[in-house]
Amino acid sequence: MSGPRASDQFRPVAVVGGGLAGMAAALALTERGHKVELFEQNERLGGRVGSFRDALTGELVDRCMHVGMGCCTRLLDFIRRMGVEDRFARHRRLNFIGPAGEVCRFRPWPWLPAPLHLLPGLARLRYLGPRDRLSIARCMFRLGRLAPGQPAGEGTVAGWLRAEGQSEAAIDRFWSVLLVSALGETIDRAGLAMARKVVLDGFLRSPRGCELFLPKVPLAEIFDRPMNDRLRQLGVEVYLGTRARAIEISGGRCRAIVLRGGKRRQVGGLVVAVPWRQITRLFSPEQRPLLGEDWSADRLEPAAITAVHLWFDRSITPLPHAVLVGRTSQWMFRSSAEQSPGQHGGHHVQIVISASNRLVDLPRGRLVERVCGELASIWPAARQARLLHQRVVTEREAVFSVTPESDSFRPKPQIAVPNIVLAGDWTDTGWPATMEGAIRSGRQAGLAID
Ligand SMILES: Cc1cc2nc3c(=O)[nH]c(=O)nc-3n(C[C@H](O)[C@H](O)[C@H](O)COP(=O)(O)OP(=O)(O)OC[C@H]3O[C@@H](n4cnc5c(N)ncnc54)[C@H](O)[C@@H]3O)c2cc1C
């Protein structure tokens, strides 16, 4: 790790963007001895990871559940360093709900050597026939052994699975279920290379890879105030409600940033940690060539994620979370007592639907009806329960779409100006758009700045 440059050492490094990438960059910069100023346009930290105050219940409700996995090693390290590790609960088991409502508990066996640890869990997916379960296991191992960049790695997941002879049942009830939520894209659009990464890191390499880390409290109580307090303790100056409007570059280096209202801040370096669609707003047309001649991040396409929040007059399931197979609803998360105390709004469950582009124009009432119908077909208590309140939150640009081409559009963190570095889940991290990807990119940016 190198220290700050002598010429810039008395000037702070500015981080623009207070999402996970920006916060991880700020943390890495403080470790290197930099003075850091973080500018976030919203009045809160966390970016896409956040909560809102529901007007009816008064509860802090997550815009959408954010799940960490055991393979997200940088995320786990980050939450530990930021002192919020105890606000997550580790779940070792995935509960798959089959088409007939059967609960199949999937848990890797840690005492079997990888990747054999998966076999007992796969054997429990009883809603699939024995032949499908066996061919899924074979196909997972083959996918893990594909070398990155191998010709087959350039197509879509669905194309590869069909070429491998996977049945439609195996594709719909296993592969799609597993990958759509992990990748945020449907398998007929998602690239094989990223699917391979998910299967390898999340399932094949270690029995701990697919453990779930779920927040025990609203996301804002992890990623907003506590992170702000921790960053300030580390000496970071955090400016909320402060949008960066422009960058000043002279003599080949970034000298200052201009904030909304025209205020200028001299800086010794800059980490730009904003979403890909906002990056070119910061660089003037004359500065854009500095991003690189082959800049193609604007070709990344967005993918939507929808969260359907439902408050019932009773608990509808004892399960804290479940993967719903073969339905519009993909994941169910039951809020803990700390997240949803229940005295006003009742019992809160959240249904998450990734790659929900096809649903964004469906009237909300119809979506809620469909989801409630699915829950009622699974849990008898949901049939009797009265729906007290509902909210549908769709993020149309939740993540970038991981198509076979998307990796070639993702920029490296360094640009032609040595003291400006890019960060964000959309940069070239090798990960899909995830908290892990954002934190990796931020850390890398914080360590790379010249
Ligand atoms: C609905 C949904 C569900 C998801 N589920 C999961 C999940 O279960 N697991 C998972 O790992 N990931 C999930 N993700 C993805 C994850 O949220 C993102 O990958 C990650 O949070 C991105 O972090 P980031 O810092 O790169 O970007 P962002 O969080 O977008 O942060 C960028 C920040 O920059 C700020 N900004 C922009 N322009 C300016 C400016 N000019 N000046 C100052 N500030 C500026 C923005 O306000 C924002 O706060 C989900 C995302 C969504 C939307």
The ligand as a Gaussian input file, in Angstrom:
#p B3LYP/6-31G(d) Opt

LIG

0 1
 C      -34.239000      -3.572000      -5.121000
 C      -32.814000      -4.029000      -4.981000
 C      -32.532000      -5.256000      -4.389000
 C      -31.219000      -5.693000      -4.279000
 N      -30.945000      -6.869000      -3.632000
 C      -29.651000      -7.192000      -3.375000
 C      -29.360000      -8.328000      -2.578000
 O      -30.254000      -9.019000      -2.078000
 N      -28.047000      -8.621000      -2.352000
 C      -27.037000      -7.861000      -2.867000
 O      -25.864000      -8.174000      -2.604000
 N      -27.304000      -6.785000      -3.630000
 C      -28.571000      -6.432000      -3.903000
 N      -28.842000      -5.320000      -4.649000
 C      -27.736000      -4.591000      -5.288000
 C      -27.044000      -3.628000      -4.324000
 O      -27.989000      -2.800000      -3.687000
 C      -26.096000      -2.754000      -5.123000
 O      -25.248000      -3.567000      -5.904000
 C      -25.214000      -1.881000      -4.246000
 O      -25.924000      -1.314000      -3.187000
 C      -24.607000      -0.784000      -5.116000
 O      -23.818000       0.075000      -4.334000
 P      -23.064000       1.269000      -5.018000
 O      -22.364000       2.014000      -3.946000
 O      -22.256000       0.758000      -6.162000
 O      -24.190000       2.193000      -5.689000
 P      -25.377000       3.004000      -5.016000
 O      -25.923000       2.279000      -3.861000
 O      -26.314000       3.340000      -6.119000
 O      -24.687000       4.332000      -4.455000
 C      -24.376000       5.436000      -5.267000
 C      -24.616000       6.691000      -4.445000
 O      -24.152000       7.824000      -5.183000
 C      -25.007000       8.905000      -4.891000
 N      -24.807000       9.920000      -5.930000
 C      -25.085000       9.823000      -7.255000
 N      -24.696000      10.944000      -7.902000
 C      -24.174000      11.764000      -6.951000
 C      -23.581000      13.068000      -7.013000
 N      -23.456000      13.727000      -8.154000
 N      -23.145000      13.624000      -5.857000
 C      -23.259000      12.964000      -4.669000
 N      -23.810000      11.718000      -4.570000
 C      -24.227000      11.122000      -5.696000
 C      -26.374000       8.252000      -4.882000
 O      -27.339000       9.040000      -4.225000
 C      -26.078000       6.950000      -4.146000
 O      -26.254000       7.072000      -2.762000
 C      -30.161000      -4.882000      -4.796000
 C      -30.439000      -3.641000      -5.379000
 C      -31.759000      -3.213000      -5.445000
 C      -32.034000      -1.850000      -6.017000

